Amino acid sequence: MTARFYFANLCADVSRFLKARAERNETRAQDALSRAYRTLSFLRNAGRPEAYEEGLLLLRGAVLAAEERLEETRAALDALARQYHTVSE
């Protein structure tokens, strides 16, 4: 699998986490967060350290922002995912 694949999956995991938090479903939020960290570990081994670092920052930012700025964070995540998708490997 490529770094692009893992980053896209990380974005999906983070999006599920934010959606679950918005719905106040802590069980689903923790499940999505666990998947996101697992995906991040795959991204780390994908040979693109810059993608891993960006993914790590994305995940940390989402966790910090989840309480107060859910919609703004989700919109920024969508924009980031679109931007990363257009970058060639």
C-alpha positions in Angstrom: 0.0 0.0 0.0 1.1 3.6 -0.6 1.4 6.5 1.7 -1.4 8.2 -0.2 -3.7 5.2 0.6 -2.8 5.2 4.3 -3.2 9.0 4.5 -6.7 8.8 2.9 -7.6 6.1 5.4 -6.3 8.2 8.3 -8.5 11.1 7.1 -11.5 8.8 7.1 -10.7 7.5 10.6 -10.3 11.0 11.9 -13.5 12.1 10.2 -15.4 9.2 11.9 -13.8 10.2 15.2 -15.0 13.8 14.8 -18.5 12.7 13.7 -18.8 10.4 16.7 -17.7 13.2 19.0 -20.2 15.5 17.5 -22.9 12.9 18.1 -21.6 12.4 21.6 -21.0 8.7 21.0 -17.9 8.0 23.0 -17.8 4.3 22.1 -17.7 5.0 18.4 -15.3 7.9 19.0 -12.8 5.7 20.8 -13.1 3.0 18.2 -12.4 5.4 15.4 -9.5 6.9 17.4 -8.0 3.4 17.9 -8.3 2.8 14.1 -6.7 6.1 13.4 -3.6 5.3 15.5 -3.4 1.9 13.9 -3.5 3.5 10.4 -0.9 6.1 11.5 1.4 3.2 12.3 1.0 1.8 8.8 1.6 5.3 7.4 4.8 5.5 9.4 6.2 2.5 7.6 5.1 3.6 4.1 8.4 5.3 3.4 7.1 8.9 3.3 8.1 10.5 6.6 6.5 13.8 5.6 3.2 12.1 5.2 3.6 10.4 8.6 4.4 13.7 10.3 1.4 15.4 8.7 -0.8 12.6 9.7 0.5 12.8 13.3 -0.2 16.5 13.4 -3.7 15.9 11.9 -4.6 13.3 14.5 -3.2 15.4 17.4 -5.1 18.4 16.2 -8.3 16.6 15.8 -8.1 15.2 19.3 -7.4 18.7 20.7 -10.1 20.4 18.6 -12.8 17.8 19.1 -14.3 19.4 22.1 -14.8 22.9 20.9 -14.5 23.3 17.1 -15.9 20.1 15.5 -17.4 21.6 12.4 -14.4 23.8 11.7 -12.0 20.9 12.2 -14.1 18.6 9.9 -14.1 21.2 7.1 -10.3 21.7 7.4 -9.8 17.9 7.4 -11.9 17.6 4.2 -9.8 20.3 2.5 -6.6 18.6 3.6 -7.7 15.3 2.3 -8.6 16.8 -1.1 -5.2 18.6 -1.3 -3.2 15.6 -0.4 -5.1 13.5 -2.9 -3.9 15.7 -5.7 -0.2 15.4 -4.7 1.6 12.8 -6.7 3.9 10.3 -5.1 
